[in-house]
Amino acid sequence: MPFVQFLGLDFLGAITYALAYGGVGFIFRDFLATIGRGFRAAAHAVEIVVVFAAIAFTAYRVSLYWKRRVYRIVPRIQVAELAAKLQTHYSERILLADVRSHGYYDRGANRIRGSIRLEPNNLSEEVKALPRDKDIYLYCT
């Protein structure tokens, strides 16, 4: 009767396994409860940090948007229209500024006569120094 012997030994192994883990759980239940409370406290602290980080990131992005909102309403002009203005007596009131980034800016390239170079990374500061009596057109292509 090997099958009955197998069932008996299997039952004995299952009981031993259940009692061992049950006994360990009973003995260390307070320790496990303390660890569980620690995990819950750590999870709560991480949750607070993530919420504050999300709020700070949102505030940062809103401040960037607010600071640069004036650049979103820059009027655009067609090349042909600008070329026509440069051919008239109105050209004395026009200031052309090249604001291409370093990757696109080539010092040896032909530029529009009378244009100036402005650093795009420092544009807000450089625009403050430009004359107020001229119409300023920025090109970046």
Secondary structure, DSSP 8 states (H G I E B T S, - for coil): -HHHHHHHHHHHHHHHHHHHHHHHHHHTHHHHHHHHHHHHHHHHHHHHHHHHHHHHHHHHHHHHHHHTGGGGG-----HHHHHHHHTSGGGGGEEEEE---TTT--TTS---TT-EE--GGGHHHHHHTS-TTSEEEEE--
